[in-house]
Amino acid sequence: MQHCSQSYYLFKKTQYFSFLSKIWTFAIAALVGLLVPCSCTAPGSKNVLMIVADDGGFEMQVYGNSACRTPHLDQLAKRSTVFTRAFTAVSSCSPSRSAILTGLPTHQNGMYGLHQGYHHFNSFDGVRSLPGILAEHDVRTGIVGKKHVGPEAVYPFDFAHTEETESIMQVGRNITRMRLLVRQFLQANDSRPFFLYVGFHDPHRCGHTQPQFGQFCEKFGNGEPGMGYIPDWRPTAYDPAQVEVPFFVQDTPAARADLAAQYTTLSRLDQGVGLILQELESAGHAQDTLVVYTSDNGIPFPAGRTNLYDPGMAEPLLVSSPLHPASWGNTTAALASLLDLTPTVLDWMNITYPKYSILKKDEPAILTGKSLLRYLTPESQKSEGESRQDPRGAADDEERRANSVRQDVRQTRHDPTLTAEELSDAVFASHDLHEVTMYYPMRAVRTHTFKLIHNLNYKMPFPIDQDFYLAPVFQDILNRTQEGAPLPWYKTLQEYYYRDEWELYDLLVDPHEQFNVARKGRYQGVLRLLQEKLWAWQNATYDPWVCGPGAVLQDSGAYAHHHQCLPLYNGL
């Protein structure tokens, strides 16, 4: 049970502590020059506010989760088009953020894995990103919170307060600090249109780095001794018995406690989003700013982050346009990709993507994503069959289908088909590494009814990252497996580690991706169509892994103008 009205978070501190907190807040405001409001962006400008959660998911009421309360995100959804089938292009933090900011998949922009520490991945020097492109068109750019990409020359922001300049805890989780920095940016004496990127660090795990704050840093800033105090946050506690356990997470006490901690951190994210939108309104930009809310990858639970199953790829996506009020409160089941965000921003600002090449390739880099603004028009709302469907209804439909699969996991369609129209709407994903030791390249193509995953390193066990390994939910799986105890999970640990090279799922009858039909005779036509679609996308985006694992790519010298996959005769 939530304790929203109890004194759990009201912080009945002494008058002295209250006085100190007020002085602290006032001092921060004075230091960043925020005491005199001044919104100076020219009237009629078209601006963008992009808000990105860190390992966020669908734990909000607008997506059917009634246990986790997110009133500010739900309010934003009422002014947005809600995408129920949006997907990341890669299920890892830095690679996904690079794809969001460049519109290019990770294998094309060079951010193969995490940026920080000894992982040390960077995008190619010649890549063009949103902040750089926009700056060339006299757009002011800013970032507050988690950046997690590099190099600086590829991702230059005019105004930057990130983990590169100060503590990520302060600029990514301290919502009071984040609010004041957003206010500083919005009130700058600058008449140019703006692009502001806000990267929350919530609800990312922190049990492996700062366990004193809890598994999700859910205690950080809650006012308890040693936890610090965030003046604008009203923490919400959740009873593990009341959380909603996703189908891909085992229903055990350890997993429920983990989810309850995640929910508390999500409450801080939600309140932070509310503060930022309040600053946008106060600065006079609510009516000229496109607002986008999403997350970088799936939640840090089994089958989530680092996986290309739907729990790792599917993302919340809210797009709010002040110029399209007829789209407010609508939902669409149209397939969307986070690769669509760069084209969307450029479309909103009427800026053409520049012509250039990467790594001196003959062909220019191209955006394979498309602007999402087309889904905000009345015409698209009429043509999209599920445009006004409540996303909770869609979830119920999928649950009913999933129940039928659980009753007979071997169920398949007698005559599976894939139309040209469905193929043309497909979205793609490309994953190489997360941490530097986690080499497990995967490629995926998803349509409304099918998902194809290519696991290139399928002979090896699927790798586990450091923070997820220490997570209570994964330790619970390990312990129960080792002890031979009951494990109420939809997979076994062995099945999770070892995967087929090709995984094909018929999502109409198997939305939870439990039964691989890649070797089923009647699915061979669908398999070939999806393989061809995937290979075409890999070629269009210069994927160095396009020939793996049974051949080697030759694309230079004698093969510079006619690339070829030459066989390795390695049995793969």
Salt bridges, closest charged atoms under 4 A:
ASP54 OD1 - ARG97 NH2 3.28
ASP54 OD2 - LYS146 NZ 2.70
ASP54 OD2 - HIS201 ND1 2.78
ASP55 OD2 - HIS204 NE2 3.70
ASP55 OD2 - ARG305 NH1 2.60
GLU136 OE1 - ARG128 NH2 2.71
ASP138 OD1 - ARG192 NH1 4.00
GLU152 OE1 - LYS147 NZ 2.69
GLU164 OE1 - LYS147 NZ 3.72
GLU166 OE2 - HIS161 ND1 2.75
GLU166 OE1 - ARG177 NH2 2.73
ASP190 OD2 - ARG140 NE 3.87
ASP190 OD2 - ARG192 NH2 2.78
ASP202 OD1 - ARG173 NH1 2.59
ASP202 OD2 - ARG268 NE 2.74
ASP232 OD2 - ARG179 NE 3.01
ASP251 OD1 - ARG256 NE 2.73
ASP258 OD2 - ARG205 NH2 2.69
ASP270 OD2 - HIS72 ND1 2.95
GLU279 OE2 - ARG179 NH1 3.60
GLU279 OE1 - ARG183 NE 2.98
ASP288 OD2 - HIS285 ND1 3.11
ASP296 OD2 - ARG97 NH2 3.14
ASP310 OD2 - ARG446 NH2 2.81
ASP310 OD1 - LYS451 NZ 2.93
ASP362 OD2 - HIS561 ND1 3.14
ASP390 OD2 - ARG392 NH2 3.11
ASP397 OD1 - ARG400 NH2 2.10
GLU398 OE2 - ARG401 NH2 3.76
GLU399 OE2 - ARG406 NH2 2.74
ASP408 OD1 - ARG410 NE 3.57
ASP432 OD1 - ARG443 NH2 2.87
ASP465 OD2 - ARG305 NH2 2.63
ASP467 OD1 - ARG305 NH2 2.73
ASP476 OD1 - ARG480 NE 2.88
GLU501 OE2 - HIS454 NE2 2.90
ASP506 OD2 - ARG413 NE 2.83
GLU513 OE2 - LYS451 NZ 2.67
ASP543 OD2 - HIS107 ND1 3.75
ASP543 OD2 - ARG443 NE 2.58
ASP555 OD2 - LYS361 NZ 2.99
